[in-house]
Amino acid sequence: MGKLYGREPEQAVVDALLDGAKGGRSGVLVLRGEPGIGKTALLEYAAAAADGAFRVIRATGVEYEAELPFAGLSLLLAPGLDRLSALPGPQRRALEGAFGLEGGVSPAGASGDRLLTGLATLGLLAELAADQPLLCVVDDVHWLDRASLDALLLAARRLQVEGVALLLAARDAGAAGGGLPPTGLPELRLAGLAEPAAARLLDARAGAALTGDVRRRLLAESAGNPLALTELPLSVDGSGTAAAAPDVLPLTSRLQIAFHGQVTGLPAATQNLLLVAAAEENGDLDVVLAAAAALGATADHLTPAEEAGLVTLAADRRLTFRHPLLRAAILQRAPLQQRLTAHRAIGSVLEDGDRRTWHLALAATTPDAGLADALERTAVRAETRGAHGGAAAAYERAARLTPDRDGATRRLVLAAEAATEEGKLAQAEALAERAGARTDSVFAHALLDQVRATAHFWRGSYPAAYRLLLDAAGTDIEAPHAARMLLQAFHAAWYAGEEPVIAVLDRLAALPLAEGDPLTPLARHLSAAVLPALGRPGPPLPPARDTAAAARRAGAETPSDLVQLCGATLILGRDAETIELAAELVAEARAKGTIGVLPTLQFFLAEAELFHGRHRDAEVTATEALALARDTGQHQWVSQLSALLGLLAALRGAEQECADLTATARTATALTGTGSGAAAGSAAPAPGEPWAQWALALLDLGRGRAADAAERLQALTAGPYRHHVGATRAVPDLVEAAVRIGDPERAAGPYERFARWAGAAAVPWAEALRLRCQALLGPDELAESAYRAALDLHDGTHRPFEQARTALLYGEWLRRERRRTDARPYLRAALETFELLAAYPWAERARTELTATGTSAPAPADAPRGLLATLTPQELQIVRLAAQGLTNRDIAAQLFLSPRTVGHHLYKAYPKLGIAARTDLPALL
């Protein structure tokens, strides 16, 4: 490795990353900067520094017209395939399927979720680091295929204490040739070398060959770019005069011109061999030589390129270009016909079906039905592996090669759908426009409207998405297709308002769905749960378990098929059913590895746990879900879960934490536009906005800021989201806040809606809350009977927080009535419950009221009650599983962590719990 000039600070950062991995801590670092700025040199420095002490694996992204799913990941992880058997079954099968190994099942086929491949990548990296620290080096990450990039970034975000150092190098998003969008990972941005270091590098490269003027010009033009300082001097003639390209060109272009000059002086056969090597994405020498033979080149013609330092041959017989710009320059300078010939030659010698098909397709200049069919098969295989971006590219290229118009249109529709699945919204819309202009098919246009609606939804244009889907479902298409569009329309309508929700449900009820269709019981349940909640008549609401069983008998196979049922049960207050069903589906999703649906399921589960007063359980559930949502790029659920956790923080009185989480909830969806063509600065509220409003209002109410709470709650409960679960459940808080500021009329309308909802829900806890509201609103002579009736209904509902709040309010009323002795038992019970739940603002209110009755109140606890309260949510989750007898490896498989991370958290938990080993856990819990 050559000497680095002026990079001592950057080398120190890399050294710290390696030292951390030696100590068992994992770390990730993304090196960013323009081409030639020295990213690759720092990667080489890391590899050299790790030599002997680390196991080193590496890969390089390659700019390529095709997209071969998991190609980059398979090259990176190839040295660890002998460790696959150590992974949990679903993760092992996911990687085997992604890499096309015999006996493997694709991530989509195994679980409907390619994200599992990312977790399997984490597991395999941890296994490779089991014996010694692991350095994983990936250059030009921005050119990895999307499936490989997503898997690698997911693994990077979940690394903790495996002893893995992951070092990635990338250009910035928007850079020429493409770059890497923001990842949220630690980054180090490389700037140009300071002038003294640049001068030393230039002198070391060119020596005394440069005149003073040329030297000064090169230093100025290079702007400290190390590649420019090493390559541009090669274009200086023997007299020391610069023959560089005009400085009106960008630096990258001048570098490519310099590379052109270096290649042009080589023998013609060597230039042909280099062209084949540049067009072949894997650097496989055997493939390159076999294909180059068709262009008149042999292995002997590689020597001049090696002697010129343009390429190097590694021990695994892979060719590597000195710099990616050199590879790009070779492809750019070659005439089109030569590039086509190179692709055709490569395709003719490859045995791999998809790679062969792609190279032959890139060489084709006229329609070819057989090749188009082969590309469609490639696209289907990509989809079954969860690589929708690769499928979209293959479908689109297949459409270009399809001779008949209808066949080409069908493939464009498929390409648009695949691009939508990948989140490439701008590409999907462009494909939809191309396809729509070519066909009069009603069904095709309905599918294309679904593509457009999805793009609108993820950009926050909910009314537009709802209208497109409602109209598409109303065309002359088959009922099952229409039902799926309407269920998607329901999601958009939920954020568009009550009337759109009702319109979707009316249309869904009118569909002639067959009894054997798995959507039939789900559609009926949705109508039965939602219409009565909105004050409309609906069919009887069956138990959620019965609906789920009927859907499964009809063919619903995965948790994804039933996830909407969990949300529906909450709408009409069937919270206990949600806990039961969501917990069952979460366990099933863990077992099958369908992690993509987990944040949604866990959000519904955490909601129900919160409503039951199981605040700690809700925090554990939502914390894991939020981490998964962030790691998998599900920004809608980042918004919702952050807001829910903000509400839990509000209940604890954690003001700053609540503020931070609700701020995250309101901005999380800004990320959905990344790389998708989404309009910036959309005015649409984030999905978590209703929960964020409720969280901030509860914080105000607990802190005695009743006027601020009433302002927020009135906007929430009377605004466009008033039908949302959180808005409905917030009405009793509005009633309390309005009464406290002496303005009960402010809550009159929302209370009337809540009373109708409680009647439709017909569950004891909802009636208890209605009675509490009635007691607050008056008349005062009926308050006591209402409070007592509410407390009677609270008994047996297992909702300690709401029961304690009713007891607190009743105790306050009794004290104001000068019945201090009668008030004390209720205030004491409320105080004890609030402290057990760590609801400190409410505990302080109860303590103040109890003191006002003339009796002493217990002093506030210095720490949360119970040893378990000292654990972090993740520590508590791991401790609970360990107490059930699960091994670290079992726990890791359930929580999608590495076994070493599980052990680390247990090691931290034991001292907090005052125990020495996991054998003490069952008795403690």
ZAMARGU-4260 file (C-alpha; in steps of 0.2 Angstrom, whole numbers, plus 5000, padded with zeros to 4 digits):
<rodrens>
0) 5000/5000/5000 | 5007/5017/4995 | 5010/5030/5008 | 4996/5042/5014 | 4999/5060/5014
5) 4990/5072/5026 | 4977/5059/5032 | 4983/5057/5050 | 4966/5063/5057 | 4956/5051/5046
10) 4968/5037/5050 | 4966/5040/5068 | 4947/5038/5066 | 4950/5021/5057 | 4962/5015/5070
15) 4948/5019/5084 | 4936/5009/5074 | 4948/4994/5073 | 4952/4996/5091 | 4934/4995/5096
20) 4932/4979/5086 | 4947/4971/5095 | 4938/4975/5111 | 4922/4967/5106 | 4913/4982/5101
25) 4906/4983/5083 | 4907/4999/5074 | 4902/5006/5057 | 4910/5020/5047 | 4904/5027/5030
30) 4918/5037/5021 | 4911/5050/5009 | 4919/5061/4996 | 4921/5065/4978 | 4929/5053/4966
35) 4948/5052/4969 | 4948/5060/4986 | 4956/5045/4994 | 4942/5034/5001 | 4949/5018/4993
40) 4966/5023/5000 | 4959/5023/5018 | 4951/5007/5015 | 4967/4999/5010 | 4975/5007/5025
45) 4962/4999/5036 | 4965/4982/5028 | 4984/4983/5030 | 4982/4989/5049 | 4970/4974/5052
50) 4981/4961/5044 | 4985/4947/5055 | 4973/4953/5069 | 4957/4952/5060 | 4948/4942/5047
55) 4945/4953/5032 | 4931/4951/5019 | 4929/4964/5006 | 4919/4968/4990 | 4917/4983/4978
60) 4902/4990/4970 | 4902/4991/4951 | 4893/5003/4940 | 4882/4992/4928 | 4867/4994/4917
65) 4859/4979/4924 | 4853/4975/4942 | 4858/4958/4948 | 4850/4955/4965 | 4862/4951/4979
70) 4877/4950/4967 | 4887/4962/4978 | 4882/4953/4995 | 4886/4936/4988 | 4904/4942/4983
75) 4906/4949/5001 | 4900/4935/5011 | 4907/4921/5000 | 4921/4917/5012 | 4908/4914/5026
80) 4896/4902/5017 | 4903/4887/5027 | 4895/4896/5042 | 4878/4896/5036 | 4872/4881/5046
85) 4875/4891/5062 | 4861/4903/5057 | 4843/4901/5063 | 4833/4891/5050 | 4823/4906/5042
90) 4839/4917/5041 | 4849/4902/5033 | 4836/4899/5020 | 4834/4917/5016 | 4853/4919/5012
95) 4853/4902/5003 | 4838/4908/4992 | 4846/4926/4989 | 4862/4918/4983 | 4853/4904/4973
100) 4861/4890/4983 | 4853/4873/4981 | 4840/4869/4993 | 4838/4888/4998 | 4821/4896/4998
105) 4820/4915/4993 | 4816/4927/5006 | 4800/4931/4998 | 4796/4913/4996 | 4800/4909/5014
110) 4793/4924/5023 | 4787/4937/5010 | 4801/4948/5017 | 4818/4951/5009 | 4823/4961/5025
115) 4826/4944/5033 | 4841/4943/5022 | 4848/4958/5030 | 4846/4950/5047 | 4854/4934/5041
120) 4869/4945/5035 | 4870/4952/5053 | 4870/4934/5059 | 4884/4928/5047 | 4895/4943/5051
125) 4893/4939/5069 | 4898/4921/5065 | 4913/4926/5055 | 4918/4937/5070 | 4916/4923/5083
130) 4935/4917/5083 | 4943/4934/5079 | 4938/4952/5075 | 4931/4954/5058 | 4934/4969/5046
135) 4922/4971/5032 | 4927/4983/5019 | 4915/4988/5004 | 4921/5001/4992 | 4909/5011/4980
140) 4894/5006/4990 | 4883/5017/4980 | 4885/5005/4965 | 4880/4989/4974 | 4863/4982/4968
145) 4849/4988/4979 | 4845/4971/4987 | 4863/4970/4993 | 4864/4988/4999 | 4848/4986/5009
150) 4854/4970/5017 | 4871/4977/5021 | 4863/4993/5029 | 4851/4984/5039 | 4865/4973/5046
155) 4875/4989/5049 | 4862/4997/5059 | 4860/4982/5071 | 4878/4979/5075 | 4882/4981/5093
160) 4895/4970/5102 | 4900/4957/5089 | 4918/4963/5086 | 4914/4968/5068 | 4921/4984/5060
165) 4911/4988/5045 | 4920/5001/5033 | 4910/5008/5018 | 4916/5020/5005 | 4903/5030/4994
170) 4901/5046/4984 | 4887/5058/4990 | 4870/5057/4983 | 4868/5068/4968 | 4886/5065/4963
175) 4890/5061/4944 | 4886/5043/4941 | 4876/5042/4956 | 4879/5042/4975 | 4873/5035/4991
180) 4858/5044/5000 | 4860/5048/5019 | 4860/5032/5029 | 4859/5038/5047 | 4876/5029/5050
185) 4892/5037/5057 | 4901/5046/5043 | 4918/5053/5039 | 4918/5066/5025 | 4935/5067/5016
190) 4940/5084/5010 | 4955/5089/4998 | 4972/5088/5005 | 4980/5103/5013 | 4992/5112/5001
195) 5008/5105/5010 | 5002/5087/5010 | 4996/5089/4992 | 5013/5096/4987 | 5022/5082/4995
200) 5011/5069/4986 | 5014/5078/4969 | 5033/5079/4972 | 5033/5060/4976 | 5023/5056/4960
205) 5031/5068/4948 | 5048/5072/4956 | 5058/5085/4946 | 5049/5083/4930 | 5038/5098/4932
210) 5042/5116/4929 | 5037/5128/4943 | 5022/5135/4933 | 5015/5118/4929 | 5018/5112/4947
215) 5008/5127/4953 | 4994/5124/4940 | 4992/5106/4945 | 4991/5110/4963 | 4978/5123/4960
220) 4968/5112/4948 | 4968/5097/4958 | 4961/5106/4974 | 4969/5093/4985 | 4962/5078/4976
225) 4974/5064/4978 | 4969/5055/4962 | 4971/5071/4952 | 4988/5074/4959 | 4994/5056/4954
230) 4985/5055/4937 | 4986/5072/4929 | 5005/5073/4930 | 5005/5058/4918 | 4998/5070/4905
235) 5013/5081/4906 | 5025/5080/4891 | 5043/5078/4892 | 5047/5097/4893 | 5037/5098/4909
240) 5023/5107/4900 | 5005/5102/4906 | 4995/5094/4892 | 4980/5092/4904 | 4962/5095/4898
245) 4955/5112/4898 | 4951/5117/4916 | 4933/5122/4911 | 4929/5104/4912 | 4925/5096/4929
250) 4939/5087/4938 | 4931/5070/4935 | 4930/5073/4917 | 4948/5079/4916 | 4953/5063/4926
255) 4944/5052/4913 | 4953/5061/4899 | 4969/5057/4908 | 4964/5039/4909 | 4959/5039/4890
260) 4977/5044/4886 | 4985/5030/4897 | 4974/5017/4888 | 4976/5023/4871 | 4994/5019/4871
265) 4992/5001/4874 | 4991/4987/4860 | 4974/4986/4852 | 4971/4968/4859 | 4975/4974/4876
270) 4962/4988/4874 | 4949/4975/4869 | 4953/4964/4884 | 4951/4979/4895 | 4934/4983/4887
275) 4928/4966/4891 | 4935/4967/4909 | 4926/4984/4911 | 4909/4976/4904 | 4910/4961/4915
280) 4904/4965/4932 | 4913/4952/4943 | 4931/4954/4938 | 4931/4935/4935 | 4947/4932/4925
285) 4942/4916/4917 | 4926/4924/4910 | 4935/4939/4904 | 4948/4929/4895 | 4935/4917/4887
290) 4925/4932/4881 | 4940/4942/4875 | 4945/4928/4864 | 4931/4933/4853 | 4939/4950/4851
295) 4956/4943/4847 | 4964/4945/4864 | 4973/4932/4875 | 4980/4931/4892 | 4997/4938/4885
300) 4988/4954/4881 | 4984/4957/4899 | 5003/4960/4903 | 5004/4978/4896 | 4989/4983/4907
305) 4997/4976/4922 | 5014/4983/4919 | 5005/5000/4917 | 4997/4998/4933 | 4980/4999/4926
310) 4974/4983/4933 | 4979/4970/4946 | 4976/4952/4948 | 4971/4945/4965 | 4974/4928/4972
315) 4956/4923/4969 | 4959/4927/4950 | 4949/4943/4950 | 4954/4958/4940 | 4953/4975/4948
320) 4955/4992/4940 | 4966/5005/4948 | 4951/5016/4950 | 4933/5015/4946 | 4935/5031/4935
325) 4947/5021/4924 | 4934/5007/4921 | 4921/5021/4917 | 4933/5029/4905 | 4936/5013/4896
330) 4918/5010/4893 | 4915/5028/4888 | 4929/5029/4875 | 4923/5013/4866 | 4912/5015/4851
335) 4894/5008/4854 | 4897/4993/4842 | 4912/4987/4852 | 4902/4988/4869 | 4888/4978/4861
340) 4901/4965/4855 | 4909/4964/4872 | 4892/4961/4881 | 4888/4948/4867 | 4904/4939/4870
345) 4902/4939/4889 | 4884/4932/4887 | 4890/4918/4876 | 4903/4911/4888 | 4892/4913/4904
350) 4883/4898/4911 | 4873/4908/4924 | 4856/4910/4918 | 4852/4928/4924 | 4869/4935/4920
355) 4870/4927/4903 | 4852/4934/4899 | 4857/4952/4905 | 4873/4953/4895 | 4864/4946/4879
360) 4850/4959/4882 | 4862/4973/4884 | 4869/4968/4867 | 4853/4967/4858 | 4848/4981/4846
365) 4831/4974/4839 | 4816/4965/4846 | 4819/4947/4851 | 4804/4937/4858 | 4815/4923/4865
370) 4827/4935/4874 | 4812/4945/4881 | 4804/4929/4888 | 4821/4925/4896 | 4822/4942/4904
375) 4804/4941/4911 | 4809/4924/4919 | 4824/4934/4927 | 4812/4947/4933 | 4801/4934/4941
380) 4816/4926/4950 | 4821/4943/4956 | 4804/4946/4963 | 4804/4929/4972 | 4820/4934/4980
385) 4812/4951/4986 | 4823/4961/4974 | 4809/4971/4966 | 4822/4984/4959 | 4830/4971/4949
390) 4814/4964/4943 | 4808/4982/4938 | 4824/4984/4927 | 4822/4966/4919 | 4804/4969/4915
395) 4807/4986/4907 | 4821/4979/4897 | 4810/4964/4892 | 4797/4976/4886 | 4809/4985/4875
400) 4814/4968/4867 | 4796/4962/4865 | 4789/4962/4847 | 4771/4964/4850 | 4763/4979/4858
405) 4751/4971/4871 | 4765/4960/4877 | 4777/4975/4879 | 4763/4985/4888 | 4760/4970/4900
410) 4778/4970/4905 | 4779/4989/4907 | 4764/4987/4919 | 4774/4974/4929 | 4789/4985/4929
415) 4779/4999/4936 | 4772/4988/4950 | 4789/4981/4954 | 4797/4999/4955 | 4782/5003/4967
420) 4787/4989/4978 | 4805/4994/4978 | 4800/5012/4983 | 4806/5020/4967 | 4791/5031/4965
425) 4797/5042/4952 | 4802/5028/4941 | 4786/5019/4944 | 4776/5034/4939 | 4786/5036/4923
430) 4783/5018/4919 | 4765/5019/4922 | 4764/5034/4910 | 4772/5025/4897 | 4761/5009/4899
435) 4745/5019/4900 | 4749/5028/4884 | 4750/5011/4875 | 4734/5002/4881 | 4715/5004/4882
440) 4714/4989/4894 | 4703/4993/4909 | 4712/4981/4920 | 4729/4988/4915 | 4723/5006/4919
445) 4717/5000/4936 | 4733/4993/4940 | 4742/5008/4934 | 4731/5019/4945 | 4736/5008/4960
450) 4754/5012/4956 | 4750/5031/4956 | 4740/5030/4971 | 4754/5021/4981 | 4766/5035/4976
455) 4753/5048/4982 | 4751/5039/4998 | 4769/5038/5002 | 4771/5056/4999 | 4757/5060/5010
460) 4744/5065/4997 | 4731/5054/5005 | 4715/5061/4997 | 4723/5059/4980 | 4728/5041/4984
465) 4710/5037/4991 | 4702/5044/4975 | 4713/5035/4963 | 4710/5018/4972 | 4691/5021/4974
470) 4689/5025/4955 | 4701/5010/4950 | 4691/4998/4961 | 4675/5005/4953 | 4680/5000/4935
475) 4675/4983/4927 | 4687/4972/4936 | 4685/4956/4946 | 4679/4957/4964 | 4695/4950/4972
480) 4706/4963/4963 | 4694/4977/4968 | 4693/4971/4986 | 4712/4973/4987 | 4712/4990/4980
485) 4698/4995/4992 | 4708/4988/5007 | 4722/4999/5002 | 4710/5014/4999 | 4704/5011/5017
490) 4722/5015/5023 | 4723/5031/5013 | 4705/5036/5018 | 4709/5034/5036 | 4720/5049/5034
495) 4708/5058/5023 | 4693/5059/5034 | 4677/5050/5040 | 4667/5052/5024 | 4681/5044/5013
500) 4681/5030/5026 | 4663/5027/5025 | 4663/5028/5006 | 4676/5014/5005 | 4667/5003/5017
505) 4651/5005/5007 | 4659/5001/4991 | 4668/4986/5000 | 4651/4979/5006 | 4643/4980/4989
510) 4657/4969/4981 | 4651/4951/4976 | 4666/4943/4985 | 4665/4924/4986 | 4663/4915/5003
515) 4680/4906/4999 | 4690/4922/4997 | 4701/4926/5011 | 4697/4944/5010 | 4678/4941/5013
520) 4679/4939/5032 | 4691/4953/5034 | 4681/4965/5024 | 4665/4960/5034 | 4675/4963/5050
525) 4682/4980/5045 | 4664/4986/5041 | 4657/4979/5058 | 4671/4987/5068 | 4672/5004/5059
530) 4654/5009/5054 | 4647/5008/5072 | 4662/5018/5078 | 4657/5032/5066 | 4639/5032/5071
535) 4633/5021/5056 | 4624/5005/5057 | 4635/4990/5053 | 4634/4971/5054 | 4637/4962/5070
540) 4655/4962/5075 | 4662/4944/5077 | 4677/4940/5088 | 4693/4944/5080 | 4699/4926/5083
545) 4684/4919/5073 | 4687/4931/5058 | 4706/4926/5058 | 4701/4908/5058 | 4689/4910/5044
550) 4702/4920/5034 | 4715/4906/5037 | 4703/4893/5031 | 4701/4903/5015 | 4719/4904/5012
555) 4726/4918/5022 | 4744/4911/5026 | 4755/4924/5034 | 4754/4938/5048 | 4754/4951/5034
560) 4737/4944/5028 | 4729/4947/5045 | 4738/4963/5051 | 4723/4974/5047 | 4712/4964/5058
565) 4723/4969/5073 | 4720/4987/5069 | 4701/4985/5066 | 4698/4977/5083 | 4705/4993/5092
570) 4693/5004/5083 | 4677/4998/5092 | 4687/4995/5109 | 4690/4976/5108 | 4708/4979/5115
575) 4709/4962/5124 | 4706/4954/5107 | 4720/4965/5099 | 4732/4959/5113 | 4728/4941/5110
580) 4728/4941/5091 | 4743/4953/5089 | 4754/4943/5101 | 4750/4927/5092 | 4754/4935/5075
585) 4770/4943/5082 | 4776/4926/5088 | 4772/4919/5071 | 4781/4933/5062 | 4796/4930/5073
590) 4796/4911/5069 | 4794/4914/5050 | 4806/4928/5049 | 4793/4941/5042 | 4801/4956/5050
595) 4793/4968/5038 | 4776/4967/5046 | 4782/4967/5064 | 4782/4986/5067 | 4764/4986/5062
600) 4759/4972/5072 | 4769/4978/5087 | 4761/4996/5086 | 4744/4988/5087 | 4750/4977/5102
605) 4758/4992/5111 | 4742/5002/5109 | 4732/4989/5117 | 4745/4986/5131 | 4745/5005/5134
610) 4726/5005/5135 | 4726/4991/5148 | 4738/5001/5159 | 4753/4989/5155 | 4764/5004/5152
615) 4781/4995/5154 | 4775/4981/5142 | 4770/4994/5129 | 4787/5003/5131 | 4796/4986/5128
620) 4785/4982/5113 | 4786/4999/5105 | 4805/5001/5108 | 4809/4985/5098 | 4796/4990/5085
625) 4804/5007/5083 | 4821/5000/5081 | 4815/4988/5067 | 4805/5002/5059 | 4820/5013/5058
630) 4832/4999/5052 | 4820/4993/5038 | 4815/5011/5032 | 4797/5010/5037 | 4795/5029/5041
635) 4777/5029/5043 | 4779/5017/5058 | 4794/5027/5064 | 4782/5042/5065 | 4768/5032/5074
640) 4779/5022/5086 | 4789/5038/5091 | 4773/5047/5095 | 4767/5032/5105 | 4783/5031/5115
645) 4781/5050/5117 | 4764/5047/5126 | 4772/5034/5137 | 4786/5047/5141 | 4772/5060/5145
650) 4764/5048/5157 | 4780/5047/5166 | 4782/5066/5166 | 4798/5064/5155 | 4796/5081/5147
655) 4811/5082/5136 | 4810/5064/5131 | 4792/5067/5126 | 4796/5083/5116 | 4810/5074/5107
660) 4800/5059/5102 | 4785/5069/5096 | 4797/5080/5086 | 4803/5064/5078 | 4785/5058/5075
665) 4781/5074/5066 | 4796/5074/5054 | 4799/5055/5051 | 4790/5054/5035 | 4801/5067/5027
670) 4813/5053/5023 | 4800/5044/5012 | 4805/5055/4998 | 4823/5049/4998 | 4827/5043/4981
675) 4809/5042/4976 | 4805/5058/4968 | 4794/5064/4982 | 4791/5082/4983 | 4800/5090/4997
680) 4791/5100/5010 | 4774/5092/5009 | 4761/5100/5020 | 4753/5083/5024 | 4754/5079/5043
685) 4764/5064/5048 | 4755/5048/5052 | 4759/5050/5070 | 4752/5067/5072 | 4736/5062/5081
690) 4747/5052/5094 | 4759/5066/5095 | 4746/5079/5099 | 4738/5067/5112 | 4756/5064/5120
695) 4759/5083/5122 | 4742/5086/5129 | 4744/5072/5142 | 4761/5080/5147 | 4752/5097/5149
700) 4738/5089/5159 | 4749/5080/5170 | 4759/5095/5174 | 4744/5106/5178 | 4744/5115/5161
705) 4726/5112/5158 | 4723/5127/5146 | 4737/5121/5135 | 4730/5103/5136 | 4712/5108/5132
710) 4719/5118/5117 | 4728/5103/5110 | 4714/5090/5114 | 4700/5100/5106 | 4710/5102/5090
715) 4713/5083/5090 | 4695/5077/5095 | 4686/5089/5084 | 4698/5089/5069 | 4700/5079/5053
720) 4707/5064/5063 | 4694/5064/5076 | 4689/5046/5071 | 4707/5039/5074 | 4709/5027/5089
725) 4720/5040/5099 | 4708/5054/5096 | 4693/5044/5102 | 4702/5038/5118 | 4708/5056/5121
730) 4690/5063/5124 | 4690/5059/5143 | 4706/5069/5144 | 4698/5084/5135 | 4683/5083/5147
735) 4695/5084/5162 | 4705/5098/5155 | 4690/5108/5150 | 4682/5106/5167 | 4698/5112/5175
740) 4698/5128/5166 | 4680/5131/5169 | 4675/5129/5151 | 4665/5112/5150 | 4656/5118/5134
745) 4673/5116/5125 | 4671/5097/5127 | 4652/5095/5124 | 4653/5090/5105 | 4667/5077/5107
750) 4659/5070/5123 | 4643/5067/5114 | 4652/5058/5100 | 4662/5048/5113 | 4646/5043/5122
755) 4639/5037/5106 | 4655/5027/5103 | 4655/5020/5120 | 4637/5014/5117 | 4642/5006/5101
760) 4657/4998/5109 | 4647/4990/5123 | 4662/4986/5134 | 4662/4990/5153 | 4678/5000/5153
765) 4672/5012/5139 | 4656/5015/5149 | 4666/5018/5165 | 4675/5032/5156 | 4659/5039/5149
770) 4652/5039/5167 | 4668/5048/5173 | 4665/5061/5160 | 4647/5063/5165 | 4653/5065/5183
775) 4665/5079/5178 | 4652/5088/5167 | 4638/5088/5180 | 4626/5091/5186 | 4635/5091/5203
780) 4622/5082/5212 | 4624/5067/5201 | 4643/5067/5201 | 4645/5054/5216 | 4633/5041/5209
785) 4642/5043/5192 | 4659/5041/5200 | 4654/5026/5210 | 4646/5017/5195 | 4662/5021/5185
790) 4673/5013/5199 | 4662/4998/5200 | 4663/4995/5181 | 4682/4998/5182 | 4684/4983/5193
795) 4689/4968/5183 | 4693/4977/5167 | 4712/4976/5171 | 4715/4995/5167 | 4724/5001/5182
800) 4729/5018/5176 | 4711/5023/5171 | 4704/5016/5187 | 4717/5026/5197 | 4712/5042/5187
805) 4694/5039/5191 | 4698/5036/5210 | 4709/5052/5210 | 4695/5063/5202 | 4682/5056/5214
810) 4694/5059/5229 | 4696/5077/5223 | 4678/5079/5222 | 4675/5072/5240 | 4688/5083/5247
815) 4680/5098/5239 | 4664/5092/5247 | 4673/5093/5264 | 4672/5074/5265 | 4690/5072/5269
820) 4689/5055/5278 | 4679/5048/5263 | 4692/5054/5251 | 4708/5047/5258 | 4705/5028/5253
825) 4703/5033/5235 | 4717/5045/5235 | 4729/5032/5243 | 4724/5019/5231 | 4727/5031/5216
830) 4744/5036/5223 | 4749/5018/5225 | 4744/5013/5207 | 4752/5029/5199 | 4768/5025/5208
835) 4768/5007/5203 | 4765/5013/5185 | 4779/5026/5186 | 4765/5039/5182 | 4774/5052/5192
840) 4764/5068/5188 | 4748/5059/5192 | 4756/5052/5208 | 4761/5070/5213 | 4743/5076/5211
845) 4737/5062/5221 | 4750/5065/5235 | 4745/5084/5235 | 4727/5080/5237 | 4730/5067/5250
850) 4740/5079/5260 | 4726/5092/5258 | 4714/5080/5267 | 4725/5082/5283 | 4734/5066/5283
855) 4753/5063/5278 | 4756/5056/5261 | 4771/5044/5257 | 4786/5053/5251 | 4790/5051/5232
860) 4801/5036/5229 | 4819/5040/5225 | 4819/5026/5211 | 4806/5017/5201 | 4798/5003/5211
865) 4804/4986/5208 | 4821/4980/5201 | 4814/4977/5184 | 4811/4995/5182 | 4829/4998/5182
870) 4832/4989/5166 | 4831/4996/5148 | 4817/4990/5137 | 4829/4979/5128 | 4837/4972/5144
875) 4819/4968/5151 | 4814/4959/5135 | 4830/4948/5135 | 4829/4945/5154 | 4811/4939/5152
880) 4815/4927/5138 | 4830/4920/5147 | 4819/4917/5162 | 4809/4906/5151 | 4824/4895/5148
885) 4829/4901/5131 | 4847/4901/5126 | 4856/4916/5120 | 4855/4909/5102 | 4837/4906/5104
890) 4834/4924/5111 | 4845/4931/5097 | 4834/4922/5084 | 4818/4929/5091 | 4824/4947/5093
895) 4835/4947/5077 | 4851/4951/5087 | 4867/4942/5088 | 4870/4929/5102 | 4885/4940/5108
900) 4873/4955/5109 | 4861/4945/5120 | 4875/4940/5131 | 4881/4958/5133 | 4863/4964/5138
905) 4862/4950/5151 | 4879/4954/5158 | 4873/4972/5161 | 4856/4967/5168 | 4862/4955/5182
910) 4870/4968/5193 | 4855/4979/5192 | 4844/4964/5197 | 4856/4959/5211 | 4859/4942/5204
915) 4874/4932/5197 | 4867/4920/5184 | 4852/4917/5173 | 4847/4902/5184 | 4841/4916/5197
920) 4830/4924/5184 | 4814/4912/5185 | 4813/4915/5204 | 4815/4934/5202 | 4802/4936/5189
</rodrens>
